[in-house]
Amino acid sequence: MKRERGRGLVQFLDTPWPILAVFVLALALRLINLSGRPMWYDEAFAVLYAEKPFETMVYGTVAQVEG
């Protein structure tokens, strides 16, 4: 009886639908925010410090980093 239950899944996987579904999902995930610009770590750091007062910005750039 269990063999009968799994037969539908095997038949479904033999069709092109699973591959098409994965392709459509990958395409949708890629197209989300495609026009947006990615922000790298150093750019994000620069934006973070640009919003700070001048004294904080200078201190944050000249302070010794431990680690």
N, CA, C and O atoms as CSV, one atom per row, in Angstrom:
chain,resi,resn,atom,element,x,y,z
A,1,MET,N,N,0.828,-1.189,0.000
A,1,MET,CA,C,0.000,0.000,0.000
A,1,MET,C,C,0.876,1.258,0.000
A,1,MET,O,O,0.546,2.229,-0.681
A,2,LYS,N,N,1.982,1.261,0.747
A,2,LYS,CA,C,2.862,2.421,0.772
A,2,LYS,C,C,3.507,2.641,-0.594
A,2,LYS,O,O,3.777,3.777,-0.984
A,3,ARG,N,N,3.745,1.571,-1.301
A,3,ARG,CA,C,4.341,1.693,-2.619
A,3,ARG,C,C,3.400,2.440,-3.571
A,3,ARG,O,O,3.861,3.190,-4.432
A,4,GLU,N,N,2.116,2.244,-3.424
A,4,GLU,CA,C,1.122,2.939,-4.244
A,4,GLU,C,C,1.119,4.438,-3.934
A,4,GLU,O,O,0.964,5.266,-4.833
A,5,ARG,N,N,1.291,4.773,-2.666
A,5,ARG,CA,C,1.259,6.170,-2.259
A,5,ARG,C,C,2.442,6.947,-2.826
A,5,ARG,O,O,2.290,8.115,-3.184
A,6,GLY,N,N,3.579,6.346,-2.912
A,6,GLY,CA,C,4.776,7.016,-3.409
A,6,GLY,C,C,4.846,7.083,-4.919
A,6,GLY,O,O,5.658,7.829,-5.467
A,7,ARG,N,N,4.024,6.328,-5.591
A,7,ARG,CA,C,4.071,6.282,-7.050
A,7,ARG,C,C,3.697,7.632,-7.663
A,7,ARG,O,O,4.280,8.033,-8.671
A,8,GLY,N,N,2.741,8.330,-7.074
A,8,GLY,CA,C,2.347,9.637,-7.599
A,8,GLY,C,C,3.484,10.646,-7.526
A,8,GLY,O,O,3.661,11.465,-8.427
A,9,LEU,N,N,4.248,10.577,-6.447
A,9,LEU,CA,C,5.387,11.487,-6.300
A,9,LEU,C,C,6.442,11.192,-7.349
A,9,LEU,O,O,7.001,12.110,-7.947
A,10,VAL,N,N,6.715,9.922,-7.574
A,10,VAL,CA,C,7.710,9.544,-8.579
A,10,VAL,C,C,7.258,9.994,-9.962
A,10,VAL,O,O,8.064,10.492,-10.749
A,11,GLN,N,N,5.987,9.824,-10.259
A,11,GLN,CA,C,5.477,10.259,-11.560
A,11,GLN,C,C,5.557,11.780,-11.690
A,11,GLN,O,O,5.859,12.298,-12.765
A,12,PHE,N,N,5.289,12.486,-10.605
A,12,PHE,CA,C,5.380,13.950,-10.637
A,12,PHE,C,C,6.814,14.398,-10.873
A,12,PHE,O,O,7.057,15.336,-11.633
A,13,LEU,N,N,7.766,13.731,-10.223
A,13,LEU,CA,C,9.166,14.113,-10.374
A,13,LEU,C,C,9.702,13.774,-11.755
A,13,LEU,O,O,10.708,14.342,-12.178
A,14,ASP,N,N,9.052,12.861,-12.466
A,14,ASP,CA,C,9.467,12.526,-13.827
A,14,ASP,C,C,9.014,13.570,-14.844
A,14,ASP,O,O,9.466,13.550,-15.989
A,15,THR,N,N,8.142,14.468,-14.448
A,15,THR,CA,C,7.665,15.518,-15.349
A,15,THR,C,C,8.585,16.729,-15.245
A,15,THR,O,O,9.385,16.810,-14.313
A,16,PRO,N,N,8.489,17.663,-16.173
A,16,PRO,CA,C,9.345,18.859,-16.110
A,16,PRO,C,C,8.875,19.898,-15.091
A,16,PRO,O,O,9.539,20.922,-14.924
A,17,TRP,N,N,7.764,19.671,-14.411
A,17,TRP,CA,C,7.226,20.676,-13.491
A,17,TRP,C,C,8.138,21.009,-12.314
A,17,TRP,O,O,8.261,22.188,-11.982
A,18,PRO,N,N,8.782,20.047,-11.667
A,18,PRO,CA,C,9.665,20.437,-10.549
A,18,PRO,C,C,10.817,21.335,-10.998
A,18,PRO,O,O,11.171,22.289,-10.306
A,19,ILE,N,N,11.393,21.032,-12.142
A,19,ILE,CA,C,12.495,21.853,-12.646
A,19,ILE,C,C,11.987,23.251,-12.994
A,19,ILE,O,O,12.646,24.250,-12.705
A,20,LEU,N,N,10.822,23.309,-13.611
A,20,LEU,CA,C,10.229,24.599,-13.952
A,20,LEU,C,C,9.905,25.406,-12.696
A,20,LEU,O,O,10.103,26.621,-12.668
A,21,ALA,N,N,9.408,24.734,-11.664
A,21,ALA,CA,C,9.082,25.424,-10.413
A,21,ALA,C,C,10.337,26.001,-9.764
A,21,ALA,O,O,10.319,27.132,-9.279
A,22,VAL,N,N,11.417,25.239,-9.751
A,22,VAL,CA,C,12.678,25.726,-9.175
A,22,VAL,C,C,13.205,26.898,-9.997
A,22,VAL,O,O,13.694,27.878,-9.435
A,23,PHE,N,N,13.110,26.806,-11.306
A,23,PHE,CA,C,13.562,27.886,-12.174
A,23,PHE,C,C,12.768,29.164,-11.935
A,23,PHE,O,O,13.348,30.245,-11.832
A,24,VAL,N,N,11.451,29.049,-11.847
A,24,VAL,CA,C,10.607,30.226,-11.629
A,24,VAL,C,C,10.888,30.840,-10.260
A,24,VAL,O,O,10.940,32.062,-10.128
A,25,LEU,N,N,11.068,30.000,-9.244
A,25,LEU,CA,C,11.388,30.507,-7.909
A,25,LEU,C,C,12.733,31.232,-7.912
A,25,LEU,O,O,12.856,32.311,-7.333
A,26,ALA,N,N,13.737,30.650,-8.556
A,26,ALA,CA,C,15.053,31.284,-8.624
A,26,ALA,C,C,14.985,32.605,-9.383
A,26,ALA,O,O,15.621,33.582,-8.990
A,27,LEU,N,N,14.223,32.636,-10.461
A,27,LEU,CA,C,14.071,33.865,-11.230
A,27,LEU,C,C,13.379,34.949,-10.412
A,27,LEU,O,O,13.788,36.109,-10.437
A,28,ALA,N,N,12.338,34.569,-9.693
A,28,ALA,CA,C,11.621,35.540,-8.865
A,28,ALA,C,C,12.525,36.097,-7.772
A,28,ALA,O,O,12.507,37.299,-7.508
A,29,LEU,N,N,13.311,35.241,-7.137
A,29,LEU,CA,C,14.221,35.712,-6.095
A,29,LEU,C,C,15.307,36.615,-6.667
A,29,LEU,O,O,15.755,37.546,-5.998
A,30,ARG,N,N,15.729,36.351,-7.884
A,30,ARG,CA,C,16.756,37.180,-8.511
A,30,ARG,C,C,16.201,38.541,-8.922
A,30,ARG,O,O,16.899,39.551,-8.828
A,31,LEU,N,N,14.955,38.572,-9.373
A,31,LEU,CA,C,14.375,39.817,-9.862
A,31,LEU,C,C,13.946,40.760,-8.754
A,31,LEU,O,O,13.738,41.949,-8.995
A,32,ILE,N,N,13.812,40.240,-7.537
A,32,ILE,CA,C,13.443,41.099,-6.417
A,32,ILE,C,C,14.593,42.077,-6.171
A,32,ILE,O,O,15.735,41.671,-5.958
A,33,ASN,N,N,14.281,43.336,-6.204
A,33,ASN,CA,C,15.254,44.409,-5.954
A,33,ASN,C,C,16.438,44.366,-6.920
A,33,ASN,O,O,17.562,44.703,-6.547
A,34,LEU,N,N,16.183,43.955,-8.150
A,34,LEU,CA,C,17.253,43.907,-9.144
A,34,LEU,C,C,17.759,45.302,-9.493
A,34,LEU,O,O,18.940,45.487,-9.786
A,35,SER,N,N,16.862,46.275,-9.459
A,35,SER,CA,C,17.272,47.633,-9.802
A,35,SER,C,C,17.975,48.333,-8.640
A,35,SER,O,O,18.596,49.378,-8.835
A,36,GLY,N,N,17.885,47.777,-7.452
A,36,GLY,CA,C,18.556,48.378,-6.304
A,36,GLY,C,C,20.050,48.130,-6.353
A,36,GLY,O,O,20.514,47.141,-6.919
A,37,ARG,N,N,20.787,49.032,-5.759
A,37,ARG,CA,C,22.241,48.868,-5.738
A,37,ARG,C,C,22.650,48.121,-4.480
A,37,ARG,O,O,22.180,48.450,-3.390
A,38,PRO,N,N,23.500,47.141,-4.605
A,38,PRO,CA,C,23.980,46.461,-3.407
A,38,PRO,C,C,24.935,47.367,-2.635
A,38,PRO,O,O,25.679,48.148,-3.229
A,39,MET,N,N,24.908,47.258,-1.333
A,39,MET,CA,C,25.788,48.078,-0.516
A,39,MET,C,C,26.814,47.159,0.150
A,39,MET,O,O,26.453,46.251,0.899
A,40,TRP,N,N,28.069,47.400,-0.125
A,40,TRP,CA,C,29.135,46.615,0.459
A,40,TRP,C,C,29.370,47.075,1.898
A,40,TRP,O,O,28.842,48.100,2.330
A,41,TYR,N,N,30.164,46.308,2.624
A,41,TYR,CA,C,30.406,46.591,4.037
A,41,TYR,C,C,31.041,47.965,4.227
A,41,TYR,O,O,30.613,48.732,5.089
A,42,ASP,N,N,32.052,48.276,3.433
A,42,ASP,CA,C,32.729,49.564,3.620
A,42,ASP,C,C,31.822,50.740,3.257
A,42,ASP,O,O,31.917,51.805,3.866
A,43,GLU,N,N,30.951,50.553,2.275
A,43,GLU,CA,C,30.006,51.619,1.940
A,43,GLU,C,C,28.983,51.808,3.055
A,43,GLU,O,O,28.628,52.936,3.395
A,44,ALA,N,N,28.517,50.714,3.615
A,44,ALA,CA,C,27.559,50.802,4.724
A,44,ALA,C,C,28.212,51.480,5.922
A,44,ALA,O,O,27.571,52.270,6.614
A,45,PHE,N,N,29.478,51.177,6.169
A,45,PHE,CA,C,30.222,51.794,7.261
A,45,PHE,C,C,30.356,53.295,7.027
A,45,PHE,O,O,30.218,54.085,7.961
A,46,ALA,N,N,30.623,53.689,5.784
A,46,ALA,CA,C,30.746,55.113,5.459
A,46,ALA,C,C,29.414,55.835,5.649
A,46,ALA,O,O,29.383,56.957,6.154
A,47,VAL,N,N,28.320,55.201,5.248
A,47,VAL,CA,C,26.996,55.809,5.433
A,47,VAL,C,C,26.689,55.945,6.917
A,47,VAL,O,O,26.144,56.961,7.349
A,48,LEU,N,N,27.032,54.935,7.692
A,48,LEU,CA,C,26.794,54.975,9.137
A,48,LEU,C,C,27.535,56.146,9.775
A,48,LEU,O,O,26.960,56.881,10.578
A,49,TYR,N,N,28.800,56.322,9.423
A,49,TYR,CA,C,29.579,57.410,10.017
A,49,TYR,C,C,29.218,58.769,9.436
A,49,TYR,O,O,29.420,59.782,10.105
A,50,ALA,N,N,28.700,58.827,8.233
A,50,ALA,CA,C,28.299,60.110,7.647
A,50,ALA,C,C,27.110,60.706,8.382
A,50,ALA,O,O,26.910,61.921,8.361
A,51,GLU,N,N,26.326,59.869,9.026
A,51,GLU,CA,C,25.167,60.353,9.780
A,51,GLU,C,C,25.538,60.836,11.180
A,51,GLU,O,O,24.714,61.446,11.861
A,52,LYS,N,N,26.765,60.569,11.614
A,52,LYS,CA,C,27.207,60.939,12.965
A,52,LYS,C,C,27.734,62.371,12.988
A,52,LYS,O,O,28.081,62.922,11.943
A,53,PRO,N,N,27.795,62.969,14.164
A,53,PRO,CA,C,28.449,64.279,14.286
A,53,PRO,C,C,29.940,64.159,13.939
A,53,PRO,O,O,30.518,63.074,14.000
A,54,PHE,N,N,30.541,65.284,13.578
A,54,PHE,CA,C,31.926,65.276,13.117
A,54,PHE,C,C,32.877,64.675,14.150
A,54,PHE,O,O,33.749,63.881,13.796
A,55,GLU,N,N,32.720,65.044,15.421
A,55,GLU,CA,C,33.621,64.540,16.466
A,55,GLU,C,C,33.533,63.017,16.583
A,55,GLU,O,O,34.551,62.340,16.724
A,56,THR,N,N,32.325,62.493,16.524
A,56,THR,CA,C,32.137,61.039,16.616
A,56,THR,C,C,32.733,60.348,15.397
A,56,THR,O,O,33.321,59.273,15.513
A,57,MET,N,N,32.583,60.960,14.241
A,57,MET,CA,C,33.124,60.379,13.020
A,57,MET,C,C,34.650,60.307,13.088
A,57,MET,O,O,35.244,59.288,12.736
A,58,VAL,N,N,35.276,61.387,13.541
A,58,VAL,CA,C,36.734,61.401,13.638
A,58,VAL,C,C,37.202,60.398,14.678
A,58,VAL,O,O,38.157,59.659,14.440
A,59,TYR,N,N,36.542,60.362,15.828
A,59,TYR,CA,C,36.937,59.417,16.866
A,59,TYR,C,C,36.790,57.978,16.372
A,59,TYR,O,O,37.649,57.139,16.642
A,60,GLY,N,N,35.727,57.695,15.662
A,60,GLY,CA,C,35.498,56.338,15.168
A,60,GLY,C,C,36.494,55.898,14.120
A,60,GLY,O,O,36.721,54.701,13.946
A,61,THR,N,N,37.094,56.848,13.414
A,61,THR,CA,C,38.054,56.481,12.377
A,61,THR,C,C,39.488,56.427,12.888
A,61,THR,O,O,40.328,55.759,12.284
A,62,VAL,N,N,39.787,57.119,13.993
A,62,VAL,CA,C,41.163,57.116,14.492
A,62,VAL,C,C,41.338,56.263,15.742
A,62,VAL,O,O,42.469,56.052,16.181
A,63,ALA,N,N,40.258,55.771,16.322
A,63,ALA,CA,C,40.369,54.953,17.530
A,63,ALA,C,C,40.995,53.603,17.189
A,63,ALA,O,O,40.736,53.030,16.131
A,64,GLN,N,N,41.816,53.112,18.101
A,64,GLN,CA,C,42.474,51.831,17.895
A,64,GLN,C,C,41.448,50.701,18.008
A,64,GLN,O,O,40.609,50.685,18.909
A,65,VAL,N,N,41.539,49.778,17.087
A,65,VAL,CA,C,40.629,48.632,17.079
A,65,VAL,C,C,41.367,47.448,17.679
A,65,VAL,O,O,42.465,47.104,17.243
A,66,GLU,N,N,40.767,46.833,18.671
A,66,GLU,CA,C,41.385,45.670,19.302
A,66,GLU,C,C,40.694,44.412,18.810
A,66,GLU,O,O,39.480,44.398,18.601
A,67,GLY,N,N,41.460,43.377,18.629
A,67,GLY,CA,C,40.833,42.123,18.233
A,67,GLY,C,C,41.621,41.435,17.285
A,67,GLY,O,O,41.243,40.352,16.837
